[in-house]
Amino acid sequence: MQVTALDIPAQIRTYITHNLLFGDESLIYSDEDSFLERGIVDSLGVIELVTFLEAQFGISVADHELIPENFDSVKNLAEYVARKLEAATLAEAPRSSFDLGETYAGP
């Protein structure tokens, strides 16, 4: 199944609601709200998010990527996932023989 840019924030929000907020849908927050400032996700929650992202989207999260610019809001997290998925797609794209360093030997 192809994941679209619109699916990513929705899947993140659903995970947070059901797993980190224990189904409490009364907490209203925007996609730009800081997880830490609003008390939505704590440090253990970040680790749970990493496990979810790796399983749900098939990405790998490196330790140096665990920064607020990637993990402190639904928006930041969705953009991070989209970048990782795009990078993975580009890495898997078929390459031309020129890209692979092959040369034409001629007749």
N, C-alpha and C positions, 0 to 999 in steps of 0.2 A: 504494500500500500504506500502510495506517495504521500508524503507529509507536506502540507502547504504552510506558508507563513502565517495564515490565519489559525491553523490548527495548533500551532506551537503554544501561543499564550493560553488558549482554552485548555489544553492538556495540562499545562503547568498549574493554572488556577484550580482545576479539578483535583489534581494531586495534592496541592497545598490544603484545600478545603477538607478533603477526606482523610488525609494522613497527618498533616501537621496541626490543623485546627480541629481535628476529630469530628468533622462533619458540621461544625458550627458555621452556618451560612449568614449569621447576623453581622459578622465583621465585614464592613464595606470598605474597600480600598481600591484605588486606581492602579492601572498598570505601571504608573510612574512612582507610586509610593514606595519609600524605602522599607524593606523588610525589617531591618534592624531598628530604625526609628519608630516604626509602628508596632514593634513587638510581634511581628507575624512569623518570622523565622529566627531561631537562635543558632548558635554554632553547631549544635547537634543536628538541627534541621537542615543546615547547609550540607552536612554529610549525607543525610537522607535524600536531599535533592540530587546530589551527585549520583548516588546509586540509582535513583529513578531515571535521571537523564541518560545515563549509560545504558540502562536496560530498555527504556522506551524508545530512544532515538538511535541507539547503536553507535554512540560517540564515546570517546575516551576523554576524560577530564584530567588534565595534568595539574599537579599541585600549584604551579606558578600561575595557573588560570583562576584560582580561587580568590578573586579580588572583587571589591564592590562594583567595579565597572562591568563585571560579568554576572554577579550573583546577588545584587541588592534590590532588585525589583523584578516584576514580571516582564516588563519591557526589556531591561538589560539581559535577563536570562533568555528570553525568546530570541533576541538579536544574537546573543552568543551561540545558542543552539543552531540558528539559521546559518551563521558563519561556519560553524563546524561541519554542518551537513553539506554546505556548498564546497568547502575544502575537500571533503571526502569524495564528493561527486567528481570534482575536477581531477583528483588523484586517480580515480577509477576510469576516467575517460580514455577511450582508445587513443593511442598515440600514432602519429605518422612515422614512417621509417626515418624521415629526416630528424624528428624529435629524438628518436632512439639512437641517432648517430650513425645510421647506415648510409652508405654512399652508393652511388650508381657506378657499377664497374664497367658498364658499356658492353657492346657486343664483342 
